Amino acid sequence: MTIQLQLTGHDKDLGGGFRVRRLLPAAKQRSVGPFLFFDHFGPVTELPQDNHDVRPHPHIGLATVTYLFEGAMMHRDSLGSAQRIEPGAINWMTAGRGIVHSERRPEDLRDKTYVNHGLQLWAALPRAHEEDAPSFTHTPAAAIPEAVVGDARVRVLIGEAFGRRSPVATFTKTLYLDVQLPAGGVLELPPLAQELAVYPVDGDVTLGGEAVPAHTMAVLASGITARIEAAAPVRLMVIGGDALDGHRFMWWNFVSSRKERIAQASADWEAQTMGQVPGETEFIPLPPARTAAS
């Protein structure tokens, strides 16, 4: 058996009509490797009158990983980082003991119509690094290594695969690949990590003889080589890594191995003591529904 589980995800409105498809966490699969959050947004046409800016908000205990296929975003954070995010680059923000950031439409696109399309993932930090100092690292598209593997073109966004190693630093073994297959193309995907999943972005594939539709995450059985076949041109993502070192509690934008740490972060954000994005006065308030972290 190649596929252990298929996840269809669910649509979620992040506000202002901006919808994403959320694959992780799921009831049957909370994480794959260190990744415990997987959002696919777009492709969405952004009109001049649209406002899908994400106001300043906090994180702890995780790293956000942003990757665009089309469009652009402007990242700003409480460290003073200001980075335009464009297709093909990897943007890794370590929240550690606490960071605040915003994601907005770049000023030069305010009066333009364009398409935004990409992914945002969260990677849980190992327990030993949950309270590390926050940081932000931008790796431009030109610095991401590529390999031709049979019929496939593979970009090694994070980790090591097919003789290529990404320059993106992580705290534990992590894998993130962007794979493009032509019509009739085949990729033999070896067991590159302890936990692996495949997500077709824009088309269907066959994985070990089993159909995997677009926008479905296939969690692979451990230790197998998976044969991926594409009848039509397709882009797919591979995520994975070592299993988490224990349970993680999640609530709102907070992740921690300790439930009381999430309660503390919530109180800190409500008191506005977690820092501020320079030049920004807006912020997303703490949600009123204080459901317990799980």
Secondary structure, DSSP 4 states (H G I P E B T S, - for coil): --EEEEE--EEEE-STT-EEEEEES-SS-S-BTTEEEEEEEEEEEEPTT----EEEEEEBSEEEEEEEEES-EEEEETT--EEEE-TT-EEEEE-TT-EEEEEE--GGGTT--EEEEEEEEEEEPPGGGTTSPPEEEEE-GGGS-EEEETTEEEEEEESEETTEE-S---SS-EEEEEEEE-TT-EEEE---SSEEEEEESSS-EEETTEEE-TT-EEEEPTT-PEEEE-SS-EEEEEEEESPPSS--EEETTEEES-HHHHHHHHHHHHTT-S---TT----PPPPS--PPP-
